[in-house]
Amino acid sequence: MAKTQLNVRVDEATAEVARERALQRGLSMNRYIEELVRQDAGEAGHTFVEAAADFMKQYRSVFDEEFGKEFGKEGETRP
């Protein structure tokens, strides 16, 4: 995968913590930051799915009224 260079500015305390954490994990700073971003992106996706599931539960009666109670059951498809 091609790499893109990013330049970021952080305060010295943040930079020092990042250096220490990368060192503790045996990672380069680049790899450490890359993993943090991937982790954050994954959590955002997971949070979205949880929120969508909560929304569906909350408004189940509205969906049942609109589409019928059988719609959405496992193996069912919309007519």
PyMOL Python script that loads the backbone (N, CA, C, O; Angstrom):
from pymol import cmd

cmd.read_pdbstr("""\
ATOM      1  N   MET A   1       0.845  -1.175   0.000  1.00  0.00           N
ATOM      2  CA  MET A   1       0.000   0.000   0.000  1.00  0.00           C
ATOM      3  C   MET A   1       0.893   1.241   0.000  1.00  0.00           C
ATOM      4  O   MET A   1       1.863   1.310   0.754  1.00  0.00           O
ATOM      5  N   ALA A   2       0.570   2.203  -0.831  1.00  0.00           N
ATOM      6  CA  ALA A   2       1.339   3.443  -0.897  1.00  0.00           C
ATOM      7  C   ALA A   2       1.148   4.237   0.390  1.00  0.00           C
ATOM      8  O   ALA A   2       0.087   4.188   1.013  1.00  0.00           O
ATOM      9  N   LYS A   3       2.161   4.947   0.767  1.00  0.00           N
ATOM     10  CA  LYS A   3       2.119   5.742   1.996  1.00  0.00           C
ATOM     11  C   LYS A   3       2.042   7.219   1.649  1.00  0.00           C
ATOM     12  O   LYS A   3       2.609   7.669   0.654  1.00  0.00           O
ATOM     13  N   THR A   4       1.335   7.962   2.481  1.00  0.00           N
ATOM     14  CA  THR A   4       1.232   9.406   2.350  1.00  0.00           C
ATOM     15  C   THR A   4       1.841  10.031   3.591  1.00  0.00           C
ATOM     16  O   THR A   4       1.582   9.588   4.710  1.00  0.00           O
ATOM     17  N   GLN A   5       2.644  11.049   3.393  1.00  0.00           N
ATOM     18  CA  GLN A   5       3.269  11.707   4.530  1.00  0.00           C
ATOM     19  C   GLN A   5       2.332  12.755   5.109  1.00  0.00           C
ATOM     20  O   GLN A   5       1.763  13.570   4.383  1.00  0.00           O
ATOM     21  N   LEU A   6       2.182  12.721   6.421  1.00  0.00           N
ATOM     22  CA  LEU A   6       1.403  13.727   7.137  1.00  0.00           C
ATOM     23  C   LEU A   6       2.323  14.421   8.122  1.00  0.00           C
ATOM     24  O   LEU A   6       3.174  13.779   8.738  1.00  0.00           O
ATOM     25  N   ASN A   7       2.164  15.694   8.272  1.00  0.00           N
ATOM     26  CA  ASN A   7       2.904  16.444   9.279  1.00  0.00           C
ATOM     27  C   ASN A   7       1.898  17.005  10.270  1.00  0.00           C
ATOM     28  O   ASN A   7       0.957  17.702   9.888  1.00  0.00           O
ATOM     29  N   VAL A   8       2.099  16.700  11.528  1.00  0.00           N
ATOM     30  CA  VAL A   8       1.185  17.195  12.553  1.00  0.00           C
ATOM     31  C   VAL A   8       1.977  17.936  13.620  1.00  0.00           C
ATOM     32  O   VAL A   8       3.160  17.672  13.835  1.00  0.00           O
ATOM     33  N   ARG A   9       1.315  18.851  14.269  1.00  0.00           N
ATOM     34  CA  ARG A   9       1.943  19.588  15.365  1.00  0.00           C
ATOM     35  C   ARG A   9       1.178  19.287  16.641  1.00  0.00           C
ATOM     36  O   ARG A   9      -0.043  19.434  16.707  1.00  0.00           O
ATOM     37  N   VAL A  10       1.921  18.862  17.652  1.00  0.00           N
ATOM     38  CA  VAL A  10       1.338  18.601  18.963  1.00  0.00           C
ATOM     39  C   VAL A  10       2.241  19.240  20.010  1.00  0.00           C
ATOM     40  O   VAL A  10       3.406  19.536  19.745  1.00  0.00           O
ATOM     41  N   ASP A  11       1.689  19.449  21.203  1.00  0.00           N
ATOM     42  CA  ASP A  11       2.533  20.021  22.253  1.00  0.00           C
ATOM     43  C   ASP A  11       3.566  18.978  22.688  1.00  0.00           C
ATOM     44  O   ASP A  11       3.410  17.786  22.425  1.00  0.00           O
ATOM     45  N   GLU A  12       4.609  19.439  23.349  1.00  0.00           N
ATOM     46  CA  GLU A  12       5.724  18.560  23.707  1.00  0.00           C
ATOM     47  C   GLU A  12       5.289  17.412  24.614  1.00  0.00           C
ATOM     48  O   GLU A  12       5.788  16.295  24.478  1.00  0.00           O
ATOM     49  N   ALA A  13       4.371  17.672  25.530  1.00  0.00           N
ATOM     50  CA  ALA A  13       3.906  16.613  26.436  1.00  0.00           C
ATOM     51  C   ALA A  13       3.224  15.492  25.649  1.00  0.00           C
ATOM     52  O   ALA A  13       3.448  14.313  25.924  1.00  0.00           O
ATOM     53  N   THR A  14       2.403  15.854  24.685  1.00  0.00           N
ATOM     54  CA  THR A  14       1.721  14.857  23.853  1.00  0.00           C
ATOM     55  C   THR A  14       2.735  14.072  23.033  1.00  0.00           C
ATOM     56  O   THR A  14       2.629  12.851  22.912  1.00  0.00           O
ATOM     57  N   ALA A  15       3.703  14.761  22.477  1.00  0.00           N
ATOM     58  CA  ALA A  15       4.744  14.101  21.685  1.00  0.00           C
ATOM     59  C   ALA A  15       5.520  13.107  22.543  1.00  0.00           C
ATOM     60  O   ALA A  15       5.826  12.002  22.094  1.00  0.00           O
ATOM     61  N   GLU A  16       5.836  13.492  23.765  1.00  0.00           N
ATOM     62  CA  GLU A  16       6.596  12.613  24.656  1.00  0.00           C
ATOM     63  C   GLU A  16       5.790  11.367  25.022  1.00  0.00           C
ATOM     64  O   GLU A  16       6.325  10.258  25.046  1.00  0.00           O
ATOM     65  N   VAL A  17       4.515  11.554  25.304  1.00  0.00           N
ATOM     66  CA  VAL A  17       3.655  10.402  25.609  1.00  0.00           C
ATOM     67  C   VAL A  17       3.590   9.469  24.403  1.00  0.00           C
ATOM     68  O   VAL A  17       3.676   8.250  24.557  1.00  0.00           O
ATOM     69  N   ALA A  18       3.440  10.025  23.222  1.00  0.00           N
ATOM     70  CA  ALA A  18       3.380   9.205  22.006  1.00  0.00           C
ATOM     71  C   ALA A  18       4.677   8.426  21.817  1.00  0.00           C
ATOM     72  O   ALA A  18       4.646   7.241  21.486  1.00  0.00           O
ATOM     73  N   ARG A  19       5.810   9.079  22.023  1.00  0.00           N
ATOM     74  CA  ARG A  19       7.104   8.394  21.897  1.00  0.00           C
ATOM     75  C   ARG A  19       7.203   7.238  22.890  1.00  0.00           C
ATOM     76  O   ARG A  19       7.618   6.134  22.538  1.00  0.00           O
ATOM     77  N   GLU A  20       6.814   7.512  24.139  1.00  0.00           N
ATOM     78  CA  GLU A  20       6.887   6.487  25.187  1.00  0.00           C
ATOM     79  C   GLU A  20       5.975   5.298  24.869  1.00  0.00           C
ATOM     80  O   GLU A  20       6.383   4.144  24.998  1.00  0.00           O
ATOM     81  N   ARG A  21       4.752   5.586  24.456  1.00  0.00           N
ATOM     82  CA  ARG A  21       3.799   4.508  24.150  1.00  0.00           C
ATOM     83  C   ARG A  21       4.271   3.675  22.961  1.00  0.00           C
ATOM     84  O   ARG A  21       4.165   2.449  22.976  1.00  0.00           O
ATOM     85  N   ALA A  22       4.788   4.337  21.942  1.00  0.00           N
ATOM     86  CA  ALA A  22       5.302   3.607  20.777  1.00  0.00           C
ATOM     87  C   ALA A  22       6.462   2.706  21.202  1.00  0.00           C
ATOM     88  O   ALA A  22       6.530   1.544  20.801  1.00  0.00           O
ATOM     89  N   LEU A  23       7.365   3.242  22.006  1.00  0.00           N
ATOM     90  CA  LEU A  23       8.516   2.479  22.487  1.00  0.00           C
ATOM     91  C   LEU A  23       8.058   1.281  23.324  1.00  0.00           C
ATOM     92  O   LEU A  23       8.570   0.174  23.156  1.00  0.00           O
ATOM     93  N   GLN A  24       7.099   1.501  24.218  1.00  0.00           N
ATOM     94  CA  GLN A  24       6.573   0.413  25.057  1.00  0.00           C
ATOM     95  C   GLN A  24       5.994  -0.718  24.214  1.00  0.00           C
ATOM     96  O   GLN A  24       6.087  -1.890  24.581  1.00  0.00           O
ATOM     97  N   ARG A  25       5.405  -0.362  23.100  1.00  0.00           N
ATOM     98  CA  ARG A  25       4.776  -1.361  22.237  1.00  0.00           C
ATOM     99  C   ARG A  25       5.735  -1.919  21.179  1.00  0.00           C
ATOM    100  O   ARG A  25       5.377  -2.811  20.410  1.00  0.00           O
ATOM    101  N   GLY A  26       6.944  -1.385  21.156  1.00  0.00           N
ATOM    102  CA  GLY A  26       7.918  -1.848  20.176  1.00  0.00           C
ATOM    103  C   GLY A  26       7.588  -1.403  18.763  1.00  0.00           C
ATOM    104  O   GLY A  26       7.909  -2.092  17.795  1.00  0.00           O
ATOM    105  N   LEU A  27       6.940  -0.242  18.648  1.00  0.00           N
ATOM    106  CA  LEU A  27       6.518   0.269  17.348  1.00  0.00           C
ATOM    107  C   LEU A  27       7.235   1.565  17.018  1.00  0.00           C
ATOM    108  O   LEU A  27       7.675   2.297  17.904  1.00  0.00           O
ATOM    109  N   SER A  28       7.343   1.831  15.726  1.00  0.00           N
ATOM    110  CA  SER A  28       7.814   3.151  15.309  1.00  0.00           C
ATOM    111  C   SER A  28       6.685   4.145  15.576  1.00  0.00           C
ATOM    112  O   SER A  28       5.531   3.751  15.745  1.00  0.00           O
ATOM    113  N   MET A  29       7.015   5.403  15.614  1.00  0.00           N
ATOM    114  CA  MET A  29       5.973   6.428  15.798  1.00  0.00           C
ATOM    115  C   MET A  29       4.957   6.347  14.666  1.00  0.00           C
ATOM    116  O   MET A  29       3.753   6.442  14.902  1.00  0.00           O
ATOM    117  N   ASN A  30       5.440   6.171  13.438  1.00  0.00           N
ATOM    118  CA  ASN A  30       4.522   6.073  12.299  1.00  0.00           C
ATOM    119  C   ASN A  30       3.519   4.945  12.497  1.00  0.00           C
ATOM    120  O   ASN A  30       2.313   5.129  12.333  1.00  0.00           O
ATOM    121  N   ARG A  31       4.040   3.771  12.854  1.00  0.00           N
ATOM    122  CA  ARG A  31       3.168   2.602  13.025  1.00  0.00           C
ATOM    123  C   ARG A  31       2.191   2.819  14.187  1.00  0.00           C
ATOM    124  O   ARG A  31       1.019   2.451  14.098  1.00  0.00           O
ATOM    125  N   TYR A  32       2.680   3.411  15.264  1.00  0.00           N
ATOM    126  CA  TYR A  32       1.838   3.674  16.430  1.00  0.00           C
ATOM    127  C   TYR A  32       0.666   4.589  16.059  1.00  0.00           C
ATOM    128  O   TYR A  32      -0.482   4.303  16.399  1.00  0.00           O
ATOM    129  N   ILE A  33       0.962   5.681  15.367  1.00  0.00           N
ATOM    130  CA  ILE A  33      -0.087   6.623  14.955  1.00  0.00           C
ATOM    131  C   ILE A  33      -1.044   5.945  13.975  1.00  0.00           C
ATOM    132  O   ILE A  33      -2.258   6.127  14.063  1.00  0.00           O
ATOM    133  N   GLU A  34      -0.501   5.170  13.052  1.00  0.00           N
ATOM    134  CA  GLU A  34      -1.329   4.437  12.087  1.00  0.00           C
ATOM    135  C   GLU A  34      -2.323   3.521  12.814  1.00  0.00           C
ATOM    136  O   GLU A  34      -3.506   3.483  12.474  1.00  0.00           O
ATOM    137  N   GLU A  35      -1.834   2.794  13.807  1.00  0.00           N
ATOM    138  CA  GLU A  35      -2.701   1.890  14.564  1.00  0.00           C
ATOM    139  C   GLU A  35      -3.757   2.652  15.356  1.00  0.00           C
ATOM    140  O   GLU A  35      -4.901   2.206  15.451  1.00  0.00           O
ATOM    141  N   LEU A  36      -3.386   3.796  15.923  1.00  0.00           N
ATOM    142  CA  LEU A  36      -4.367   4.606  16.652  1.00  0.00           C
ATOM    143  C   LEU A  36      -5.503   5.056  15.740  1.00  0.00           C
ATOM    144  O   LEU A  36      -6.671   5.014  16.127  1.00  0.00           O
ATOM    145  N   VAL A  37      -5.161   5.483  14.539  1.00  0.00           N
ATOM    146  CA  VAL A  37      -6.177   5.947  13.592  1.00  0.00           C
ATOM    147  C   VAL A  37      -7.070   4.786  13.168  1.00  0.00           C
ATOM    148  O   VAL A  37      -8.292   4.929  13.127  1.00  0.00           O
ATOM    149  N   ARG A  38      -6.477   3.649  12.857  1.00  0.00           N
ATOM    150  CA  ARG A  38      -7.281   2.476  12.470  1.00  0.00           C
ATOM    151  C   ARG A  38      -8.215   2.056  13.598  1.00  0.00           C
ATOM    152  O   ARG A  38      -9.381   1.736  13.370  1.00  0.00           O
ATOM    153  N   GLN A  39      -7.687   2.063  14.806  1.00  0.00           N
ATOM    154  CA  GLN A  39      -8.486   1.702  15.974  1.00  0.00           C
ATOM    155  C   GLN A  39      -9.649   2.673  16.149  1.00  0.00           C
ATOM    156  O   GLN A  39     -10.781   2.258  16.395  1.00  0.00           O
ATOM    157  N   ASP A  40      -9.368   3.947  16.024  1.00  0.00           N
ATOM    158  CA  ASP A  40     -10.405   4.970  16.169  1.00  0.00           C
ATOM    159  C   ASP A  40     -11.465   4.816  15.085  1.00  0.00           C
ATOM    160  O   ASP A  40     -12.659   4.923  15.365  1.00  0.00           O
ATOM    161  N   ALA A  41     -11.043   4.568  13.867  1.00  0.00           N
ATOM    162  CA  ALA A  41     -11.994   4.399  12.765  1.00  0.00           C
ATOM    163  C   ALA A  41     -12.865   3.170  12.991  1.00  0.00           C
ATOM    164  O   ALA A  41     -14.063   3.201  12.710  1.00  0.00           O
ATOM    165  N   GLY A  42     -12.286   2.104  13.488  1.00  0.00           N
ATOM    166  CA  GLY A  42     -13.050   0.899  13.781  1.00  0.00           C
ATOM    167  C   GLY A  42     -14.067   1.122  14.880  1.00  0.00           C
ATOM    168  O   GLY A  42     -15.189   0.622  14.801  1.00  0.00           O
ATOM    169  N   GLU A  43     -13.684   1.869  15.907  1.00  0.00           N
ATOM    170  CA  GLU A  43     -14.600   2.161  17.001  1.00  0.00           C
ATOM    171  C   GLU A  43     -15.758   3.020  16.524  1.00  0.00           C
ATOM    172  O   GLU A  43     -16.895   2.845  16.963  1.00  0.00           O
ATOM    173  N   ALA A  44     -15.465   3.945  15.625  1.00  0.00           N
ATOM    174  CA  ALA A  44     -16.537   4.798  15.108  1.00  0.00           C
ATOM    175  C   ALA A  44     -17.548   3.960  14.347  1.00  0.00           C
ATOM    176  O   ALA A  44     -18.756   4.157  14.486  1.00  0.00           O
ATOM    177  N   GLY A  45     -17.058   3.028  13.546  1.00  0.00           N
ATOM    178  CA  GLY A  45     -17.963   2.150  12.813  1.00  0.00           C
ATOM    179  C   GLY A  45     -18.790   1.299  13.750  1.00  0.00           C
ATOM    180  O   GLY A  45     -19.985   1.105  13.529  1.00  0.00           O
ATOM    181  N   HIS A  46     -18.161   0.788  14.798  1.00  0.00           N
ATOM    182  CA  HIS A  46     -18.868  -0.033  15.781  1.00  0.00           C
ATOM    183  C   HIS A  46     -19.917   0.804  16.507  1.00  0.00           C
ATOM    184  O   HIS A  46     -21.036   0.340  16.726  1.00  0.00           O
ATOM    185  N   THR A  47     -19.568   2.016  16.877  1.00  0.00           N
ATOM    186  CA  THR A  47     -20.502   2.912  17.557  1.00  0.00           C
ATOM    187  C   THR A  47     -21.697   3.210  16.667  1.00  0.00           C
ATOM    188  O   THR A  47     -22.829   3.257  17.149  1.00  0.00           O
ATOM    189  N   PHE A  48     -21.461   3.413  15.368  1.00  0.00           N
ATOM    190  CA  PHE A  48     -22.555   3.673  14.431  1.00  0.00           C
ATOM    191  C   PHE A  48     -23.513   2.493  14.381  1.00  0.00           C
ATOM    192  O   PHE A  48     -24.730   2.676  14.421  1.00  0.00           O
ATOM    193  N   VAL A  49     -22.971   1.286  14.293  1.00  0.00           N
ATOM    194  CA  VAL A  49     -23.815   0.090  14.215  1.00  0.00           C
ATOM    195  C   VAL A  49     -24.641  -0.058  15.488  1.00  0.00           C
ATOM    196  O   VAL A  49     -25.824  -0.392  15.426  1.00  0.00           O
ATOM    197  N   GLU A  50     -24.028   0.188  16.636  1.00  0.00           N
ATOM    198  CA  GLU A  50     -24.770   0.114  17.904  1.00  0.00           C
ATOM    199  C   GLU A  50     -25.895   1.141  17.935  1.00  0.00           C
ATOM    200  O   GLU A  50     -27.008   0.834  18.364  1.00  0.00           O
ATOM    201  N   ALA A  51     -25.609   2.355  17.484  1.00  0.00           N
ATOM    202  CA  ALA A  51     -26.630   3.407  17.469  1.00  0.00           C
ATOM    203  C   ALA A  51     -27.761   3.048  16.513  1.00  0.00           C
ATOM    204  O   ALA A  51     -28.929   3.288  16.817  1.00  0.00           O
ATOM    205  N   ALA A  52     -27.423   2.478  15.364  1.00  0.00           N
ATOM    206  CA  ALA A  52     -28.452   2.079  14.399  1.00  0.00           C
ATOM    207  C   ALA A  52     -29.330   0.970  14.978  1.00  0.00           C
ATOM    208  O   ALA A  52     -30.548   0.991  14.806  1.00  0.00           O
ATOM    209  N   ALA A  53     -28.723   0.012  15.658  1.00  0.00           N
ATOM    210  CA  ALA A  53     -29.493  -1.073  16.277  1.00  0.00           C
ATOM    211  C   ALA A  53     -30.415  -0.526  17.360  1.00  0.00           C
ATOM    212  O   ALA A  53     -31.563  -0.954  17.477  1.00  0.00           O
ATOM    213  N   ASP A  54     -29.918   0.413  18.144  1.00  0.00           N
ATOM    214  CA  ASP A  54     -30.735   1.034  19.188  1.00  0.00           C
ATOM    215  C   ASP A  54     -31.907   1.787  18.567  1.00  0.00           C
ATOM    216  O   ASP A  54     -33.027   1.725  19.073  1.00  0.00           O
ATOM    217  N   PHE A  55     -31.651   2.492  17.479  1.00  0.00           N
ATOM    218  CA  PHE A  55     -32.702   3.222  16.765  1.00  0.00           C
ATOM    219  C   PHE A  55     -33.785   2.264  16.287  1.00  0.00           C
ATOM    220  O   PHE A  55     -34.977   2.530  16.443  1.00  0.00           O
ATOM    221  N   MET A  56     -33.360   1.149  15.706  1.00  0.00           N
ATOM    222  CA  MET A  56     -34.322   0.168  15.197  1.00  0.00           C
ATOM    223  C   MET A  56     -35.179  -0.403  16.324  1.00  0.00           C
ATOM    224  O   MET A  56     -36.383  -0.596  16.153  1.00  0.00           O
ATOM    225  N   LYS A  57     -34.563  -0.673  17.470  1.00  0.00           N
ATOM    226  CA  LYS A  57     -35.326  -1.180  18.616  1.00  0.00           C
ATOM    227  C   LYS A  57     -36.321  -0.137  19.106  1.00  0.00           C
ATOM    228  O   LYS A  57     -37.474  -0.442  19.410  1.00  0.00           O
ATOM    229  N   GLN A  58     -35.847   1.092  19.172  1.00  0.00           N
ATOM    230  CA  GLN A  58     -36.667   2.186  19.683  1.00  0.00           C
ATOM    231  C   GLN A  58     -37.892   2.438  18.800  1.00  0.00           C
ATOM    232  O   GLN A  58     -38.969   2.748  19.309  1.00  0.00           O
ATOM    233  N   TYR A  59     -37.732   2.308  17.499  1.00  0.00           N
ATOM    234  CA  TYR A  59     -38.814   2.616  16.564  1.00  0.00           C
ATOM    235  C   TYR A  59     -39.385   1.357  15.907  1.00  0.00           C
ATOM    236  O   TYR A  59     -39.971   1.429  14.827  1.00  0.00           O
ATOM    237  N   ARG A  60     -39.215   0.222  16.553  1.00  0.00           N
ATOM    238  CA  ARG A  60     -39.695  -1.047  16.002  1.00  0.00           C
ATOM    239  C   ARG A  60     -41.183  -0.992  15.672  1.00  0.00           C
ATOM    240  O   ARG A  60     -41.606  -1.467  14.618  1.00  0.00           O
ATOM    241  N   SER A  61     -41.977  -0.412  16.571  1.00  0.00           N
ATOM    242  CA  SER A  61     -43.430  -0.371  16.345  1.00  0.00           C
ATOM    243  C   SER A  61     -43.774   0.423  15.086  1.00  0.00           C
ATOM    244  O   SER A  61     -44.711   0.073  14.368  1.00  0.00           O
ATOM    245  N   VAL A  62     -43.034   1.471  14.821  1.00  0.00           N
ATOM    246  CA  VAL A  62     -43.268   2.281  13.619  1.00  0.00           C
ATOM    247  C   VAL A  62     -42.948   1.454  12.373  1.00  0.00           C
ATOM    248  O   VAL A  62     -43.708   1.470  11.405  1.00  0.00           O
ATOM    249  N   PHE A  63     -41.825   0.732  12.397  1.00  0.00           N
ATOM    250  CA  PHE A  63     -41.463  -0.121  11.266  1.00  0.00           C
ATOM    251  C   PHE A  63     -42.478  -1.245  11.086  1.00  0.00           C
ATOM    252  O   PHE A  63     -42.862  -1.572   9.963  1.00  0.00           O
ATOM    253  N   ASP A  64     -42.911  -1.838  12.208  1.00  0.00           N
ATOM    254  CA  ASP A  64     -43.919  -2.902  12.132  1.00  0.00           C
ATOM    255  C   ASP A  64     -45.204  -2.388  11.495  1.00  0.00           C
ATOM    256  O   ASP A  64     -45.809  -3.062  10.662  1.00  0.00           O
ATOM    257  N   GLU A  65     -45.610  -1.194  11.895  1.00  0.00           N
ATOM    258  CA  GLU A  65     -46.842  -0.605  11.355  1.00  0.00           C
ATOM    259  C   GLU A  65     -46.699  -0.328   9.862  1.00  0.00           C
ATOM    260  O   GLU A  65     -47.622  -0.579   9.086  1.00  0.00           O
ATOM    261  N   GLU A  66     -45.559   0.182   9.471  1.00  0.00           N
ATOM    262  CA  GLU A  66     -45.331   0.551   8.074  1.00  0.00           C
ATOM    263  C   GLU A  66     -45.129  -0.670   7.173  1.00  0.00           C
ATOM    264  O   GLU A  66     -45.683  -0.734   6.076  1.00  0.00           O
ATOM    265  N   PHE A  67     -44.340  -1.629   7.638  1.00  0.00           N
ATOM    266  CA  PHE A  67     -43.936  -2.739   6.776  1.00  0.00           C
ATOM    267  C   PHE A  67     -44.522  -4.090   7.182  1.00  0.00           C
ATOM    268  O   PHE A  67     -44.359  -5.076   6.463  1.00  0.00           O
ATOM    269  N   GLY A  68     -45.188  -4.141   8.300  1.00  0.00           N
ATOM    270  CA  GLY A  68     -45.747  -5.407   8.784  1.00  0.00           C
ATOM    271  C   GLY A  68     -44.802  -6.084   9.751  1.00  0.00           C
ATOM    272  O   GLY A  68     -43.583  -5.945   9.649  1.00  0.00           O
ATOM    273  N   LYS A  69     -45.368  -6.812  10.684  1.00  0.00           N
ATOM    274  CA  LYS A  69     -44.557  -7.427  11.735  1.00  0.00           C
ATOM    275  C   LYS A  69     -43.628  -8.508  11.215  1.00  0.00           C
ATOM    276  O   LYS A  69     -42.598  -8.779  11.832  1.00  0.00           O
ATOM    277  N   GLU A  70     -43.961  -9.125  10.111  1.00  0.00           N
ATOM    278  CA  GLU A  70     -43.124 -10.202   9.580  1.00  0.00           C
ATOM    279  C   GLU A  70     -41.866  -9.671   8.902  1.00  0.00           C
ATOM    280  O   GLU A  70     -40.870 -10.387   8.802  1.00  0.00           O
ATOM    281  N   PHE A  71     -41.898  -8.426   8.437  1.00  0.00           N
ATOM    282  CA  PHE A  71     -40.741  -7.855   7.742  1.00  0.00           C
ATOM    283  C   PHE A  71     -39.579  -7.700   8.721  1.00  0.00           C
ATOM    284  O   PHE A  71     -39.749  -7.225   9.843  1.00  0.00           O
ATOM    285  N   GLY A  72     -38.425  -8.105   8.278  1.00  0.00           N
ATOM    286  CA  GLY A  72     -37.239  -7.922   9.088  1.00  0.00           C
ATOM    287  C   GLY A  72     -36.869  -9.138   9.908  1.00  0.00           C
ATOM    288  O   GLY A  72     -35.791  -9.183  10.502  1.00  0.00           O
ATOM    289  N   LYS A  73     -37.759 -10.137   9.951  1.00  0.00           N
ATOM    290  CA  LYS A  73     -37.396 -11.364  10.651  1.00  0.00           C
ATOM    291  C   LYS A  73     -36.356 -12.095   9.825  1.00  0.00           C
ATOM    292  O   LYS A  73     -36.304 -11.956   8.602  1.00  0.00           O
ATOM    293  N   GLU A  74     -35.543 -12.862  10.494  1.00  0.00           N
ATOM    294  CA  GLU A  74     -34.464 -13.572   9.817  1.00  0.00           C
ATOM    295  C   GLU A  74     -34.997 -14.398   8.651  1.00  0.00           C
ATOM    296  O   GLU A  74     -35.939 -15.175   8.806  1.00  0.00           O
ATOM    297  N   GLY A  75     -34.391 -14.222   7.499  1.00  0.00           N
ATOM    298  CA  GLY A  75     -34.793 -14.963   6.315  1.00  0.00           C
ATOM    299  C   GLY A  75     -35.914 -14.306   5.534  1.00  0.00           C
ATOM    300  O   GLY A  75     -36.226 -14.742   4.426  1.00  0.00           O
ATOM    301  N   GLU A  76     -36.527 -13.270   6.081  1.00  0.00           N
ATOM    302  CA  GLU A  76     -37.638 -12.594   5.407  1.00  0.00           C
ATOM    303  C   GLU A  76     -37.097 -11.515   4.477  1.00  0.00           C
ATOM    304  O   GLU A  76     -36.051 -10.921   4.740  1.00  0.00           O
ATOM    305  N   THR A  77     -37.805 -11.274   3.412  1.00  0.00           N
ATOM    306  CA  THR A  77     -37.471 -10.185   2.499  1.00  0.00           C
ATOM    307  C   THR A  77     -38.702  -9.331   2.294  1.00  0.00           C
ATOM    308  O   THR A  77     -39.826  -9.765   2.549  1.00  0.00           O
ATOM    309  N   ARG A  78     -38.488  -8.138   1.842  1.00  0.00           N
ATOM    310  CA  ARG A  78     -39.595  -7.210   1.609  1.00  0.00           C
ATOM    311  C   ARG A  78     -40.381  -7.645   0.380  1.00  0.00           C
ATOM    312  O   ARG A  78     -39.789  -7.971  -0.649  1.00  0.00           O
ATOM    313  N   PRO A  79     -41.725  -7.653   0.473  1.00  0.00           N
ATOM    314  CA  PRO A  79     -42.554  -8.053  -0.679  1.00  0.00           C
ATOM    315  C   PRO A  79     -42.447  -7.076  -1.827  1.00  0.00           C
ATOM    316  O   PRO A  79     -43.080  -7.270  -2.865  1.00  0.00           O
TER     317      PRO A  79
END
""", "prot")
cmd.dss("prot")
cmd.show_as("cartoon", "prot")
cmd.util.cbc("prot")
cmd.orient("prot")
